[in-house]
């Protein structure tokens, strides 16, 4: 089954966004190092430790909504590395973090909680195994795009969702737009990794349209 596959990132909003704290920047860097430089078979243990670390930071800094969102991102990534039915518990906790962040400030981090939650909905199995829902995924991803129309991740995940729905032409439009997104300050490794994933998705579409 397909869980969130180590791919959720934060976004640049078109609106004014406060710079993330140094703690959040460190988490972003550590996450990207694990995701894009560590062999997949070695990622689970490292992500388990990073998840525990992030949860402690959230507990000690309840006012930092960026930390709350990144707790969900990292926990969802960990679930992807873990895989199987045992990962469902982590996915549900990630969903809770995103839902809580949306209630507190839906525009935080350029609406990244919406896009992250939407990514869960289309990649997690549906009932009775999980809580996946194409309808909810579309709603969340479109809200994320509304808040961050030019972001690399908001466009990538919407494109990947459309690809999963077999809407290849529309998916290609979103993916190509994602490739044109402006670089993110301090996120070079994450941007490089994301662009590779976008290119892979585009190649998949081209193969299926042959």
Buried (B, 14 or more C-beta within 10 A) or exposed (E): EEBBBBBBBBBBBEEEBEEBBEBBBEBBBBBBBBBBEBEEEEBBEBBBEBBEBBBEBBEEBEEBBBBBBBBBBBBBBBBBBBEEEEBBEBBBBBBBBBEBBBEBBEBBBBBBBBBBBBBBBBBBBEEEEBBBBEEBBBBBBBBBBEBBEBBBBBBBBBBBBBBBBEBBEBBBBBBEBBBEBEEBEEBEBBBEBBBEBBEEBBEBBEEEEE
